[in-house]
Amino acid sequence: MVMVDRNNLDYSLAWAFVAPLISIFLLGYLYGTLYSLLYLAFVMWLSGSNLGIWQPAPWDRDSFANIIAIYLLLFMLSCYYEASRRYAHQLLQESNDKLRTLASTDALTGLFNRRHMEDLLLNSEKSLFIIMADVDNFKSINDEFGHAVGDEVLVSLGKVMQSVAGPDGTVGRWGGEEFIIAIHADHEKEVMRLPQRLLEAVSSHPFATGRPVTVSLGCAFHNAKEHRATLRCVDEALYSAKTSGKNCYKLVKYSL
């Protein structure tokens, strides 16, 4: 309307540069591009039909105001675009963070899941002391108190293990009622005390069942180069603890 009304006076043709930006912002890439092409065809027709008729436009206050207004509008659109891009990037980053968390976290206990613990064990450059824990008689807990109480027991057990393992230990749910603790074995004497401390902490904890809950533990020093073999040793140690009366731990001396 400005160009039709003012022709080329006050540099009104400069408003043609605003149309592609606005149309793409409002209509999207496809329809914005189509609209911009139609708009360009109109500007070409308007300008071409007035070749030799329009006289040079004077540079006056109206011309100055038009140029400033167009500049500010383009600047505001650019700021809006950058803000939208940053916001979309932030949402994408938050979504990726949530996906990474979901991929490495057990939904029930909030501990690390088996996938994360496997990666930790496989990629560790230092020697680790690992403890595999299995809840004793967990099926009877589910049968007597229900699965909701059984889930509460698992959640509470995870918290007890985190408390015992401390900041240097990583606790994960291996699957079902099995848990795993991995801790750097820099000081062998200290980590060797961990299984007994864990047994005592679990057996004395007030669980939702109203009666003591115990665990059996299999322990071994982990070697990333012999990951599968080490896990087999831990399983054997855990089985031995189960068949030895439960509520105890067995250590397999695996050569690193």
C-alpha positions in Angstrom: 0.0 0.0 0.0 2.9 2.3 0.8 4.5 1.6 -2.6 1.3 2.0 -4.5 0.4 5.2 -2.7 3.9 6.8 -2.7 5.5 5.2 -5.7 9.2 5.5 -5.2 9.0 8.6 -3.0 10.5 8.5 0.5 12.3 5.4 -0.6 9.1 3.4 -0.1 10.4 0.6 -2.3 12.8 -0.3 0.6 9.8 -1.8 2.4 9.9 -4.6 -0.2 12.9 -6.1 1.7 10.8 -6.6 4.8 8.2 -8.9 3.1 10.4 -12.1 2.9 11.3 -12.0 6.5 7.8 -11.4 7.8 6.2 -13.9 5.5 8.6 -16.7 6.5 8.2 -15.9 10.2 4.4 -16.0 9.9 3.8 -18.6 7.3 6.8 -20.9 7.5 9.4 -21.8 4.9 7.1 -23.2 2.2 4.2 -20.8 2.2 6.5 -17.9 3.1 8.6 -18.6 0.1 5.6 -18.8 -2.2 4.3 -15.5 -0.8 7.7 -13.9 -1.2 7.8 -15.0 -4.8 4.4 -13.6 -5.5 5.4 -10.4 -3.7 8.6 -10.1 -5.8 6.5 -10.5 -9.0 4.3 -7.7 -7.8 7.2 -5.4 -7.0 8.8 -6.3 -10.4 5.6 -5.4 -12.2 5.1 -2.1 -10.2 8.7 -1.1 -10.8 9.0 -2.2 -14.4 5.7 -0.5 -15.4 7.1 2.8 -14.1 10.5 2.7 -15.7 11.1 6.1 -17.2 8.2 7.6 -15.3 9.3 7.7 -11.7 11.7 10.5 -11.0 14.6 10.3 -8.5 13.3 10.4 -5.0 14.5 13.2 -2.8 16.3 12.5 0.4 14.2 14.3 3.0 12.9 13.7 6.6 10.2 11.2 5.4 12.9 9.3 3.5 15.1 9.3 6.6 12.3 8.1 8.8 11.4 5.3 6.4 14.9 4.0 6.3 15.2 4.1 10.1 11.9 2.3 10.6 12.8 -0.4 8.1 16.2 -0.9 9.8 14.6 -1.2 13.3 12.0 -3.6 12.1 14.6 -5.9 10.5 16.7 -5.6 13.7 13.7 -6.6 15.8 12.9 -9.6 13.5 16.5 -10.7 13.7 16.5 -10.5 17.5 13.2 -12.5 17.6 14.7 -15.1 15.3 17.9 -15.4 17.5 15.8 -15.6 20.7 13.6 -18.3 19.1 16.7 -20.2 17.9 18.3 -20.1 21.4 15.0 -21.2 23.0 14.6 -24.1 20.6 18.2 -25.1 21.2 17.7 -25.0 25.0 14.6 -27.2 24.7 16.5 -29.6 22.6 19.4 -29.7 25.1 17.0 -30.3 28.0 15.2 -33.0 26.0 18.6 -34.7 25.2 19.6 -34.5 28.9 16.3 -36.1 29.9 16.8 -38.9 27.3 20.3 -39.5 28.6 19.0 -39.7 32.1 16.2 -42.1 31.2 18.7 -44.2 29.2 21.0 -44.6 32.3 18.5 -44.6 35.2 16.3 -47.3 36.7 12.8 -46.0 36.7 11.8 -47.5 40.1 14.8 -46.8 42.4 16.3 -43.8 40.6 19.7 -45.7 40.7 21.8 -46.3 37.6 20.5 -49.1 35.4 22.4 -52.2 34.2 23.4 -50.5 30.9 25.1 -47.7 32.7 26.9 -50.0 35.1 28.1 -52.2 32.3 29.5 -49.1 30.6 31.2 -48.1 33.8 32.8 -51.5 34.3 33.9 -51.8 30.7 35.4 -48.4 30.5 37.1 -48.1 33.9 40.9 -47.7 33.6 41.3 -48.4 37.3 40.7 -51.5 39.4 37.2 -51.7 40.8 35.8 -53.7 43.7 32.3 -54.8 42.9 29.6 -56.2 45.1 26.6 -58.0 43.7 23.7 -58.0 46.1 20.5 -60.1 46.0 17.6 -59.6 48.4 17.0 -62.8 50.4 13.6 -64.4 50.1 12.3 -61.4 48.0 9.5 -63.6 46.5 8.0 -64.2 49.9 8.0 -60.4 50.6 6.0 -59.9 47.4 3.7 -62.8 48.2 3.0 -61.8 51.8 2.9 -58.0 51.5 2.2 -57.3 47.8 4.3 -55.9 45.0 3.8 -52.3 46.2 5.6 -53.1 49.4 8.2 -55.1 47.5 8.9 -52.0 45.4 9.3 -49.9 48.5 11.8 -52.4 49.9 13.9 -52.1 46.7 13.8 -48.3 46.8 14.8 -48.2 50.4 17.5 -50.8 49.8 19.0 -48.6 47.1 19.2 -45.7 49.5 20.9 -47.8 52.1 23.4 -49.0 49.6 24.1 -45.5 48.4 24.7 -44.4 52.0 27.1 -47.2 52.7 29.0 -46.9 49.3 29.4 -43.1 49.9 30.6 -40.6 47.3 33.3 -42.9 46.0 30.9 -45.8 45.1 28.5 -46.1 42.3 25.3 -48.1 43.0 23.1 -49.5 40.3 20.1 -51.9 39.9 21.3 -54.9 38.0 17.8 -56.3 37.5 14.9 -57.6 39.6 16.0 -57.7 43.2 19.7 -57.6 42.3 21.9 -54.6 42.9 25.6 -53.8 42.1 28.1 -51.5 43.8 31.3 -50.5 42.1 34.0 -48.7 44.0 37.6 -47.9 43.2 39.9 -50.4 44.8 42.7 -48.0 45.6 42.8 -49.1 49.2 42.1 -52.8 49.4 41.7 -52.9 53.2 39.0 -50.2 53.2 36.9 -51.8 50.4 37.1 -55.2 52.1 35.2 -53.8 55.1 32.4 -52.6 52.8 30.5 -55.9 52.5 30.2 -56.4 56.2 29.1 -52.8 56.7 26.5 -53.3 54.0 25.1 -56.4 55.6 24.8 -54.7 59.0 23.2 -51.6 57.5 20.6 -53.5 55.6 19.6 -55.9 58.4 19.2 -53.1 60.8 17.2 -50.8 58.5 13.4 -50.4 59.2 11.9 -51.5 56.0 8.2 -51.3 55.1 7.7 -55.0 55.9 8.1 -54.3 59.6 10.6 -57.1 59.8 14.3 -57.4 59.0 15.3 -57.7 55.3 18.7 -59.2 54.5 20.8 -59.5 51.4 23.4 -62.0 50.2 26.6 -60.5 48.6 29.1 -61.7 46.0 32.3 -59.7 45.8 35.3 -59.6 43.5 37.9 -57.3 42.1 37.0 -56.3 38.6 39.2 -56.3 35.6 37.8 -54.4 32.6 39.9 -56.6 30.2 38.3 -59.7 31.7 34.8 -58.2 32.2 32.7 -61.3 31.5 34.9 -63.6 33.5 34.8 -61.2 36.5 31.1 -61.1 36.4 30.9 -64.9 36.3 33.1 -64.9 39.4 30.8 -62.5 41.2 27.8 -64.6 40.3 29.5 -67.7 41.7 30.3 -65.8 44.9 26.7 -64.7 45.2 25.4 -68.2 44.6 27.9 -69.4 47.3 26.5 -66.8 49.7 23.0 -67.9 49.0 23.7 -71.5 49.6 25.7 -70.8 52.8 22.7 -69.5 54.7 22.2 -66.1 53.2 22.8 -62.7 54.9 26.5 -63.2 54.3 29.1 -62.4 51.7 31.6 -64.4 49.7 34.7 -63.0 48.0 36.2 -64.6 44.9 39.9 -63.9 44.5 40.1 -63.2 40.8 43.6 -62.6 39.5 43.8 -59.1 37.8 
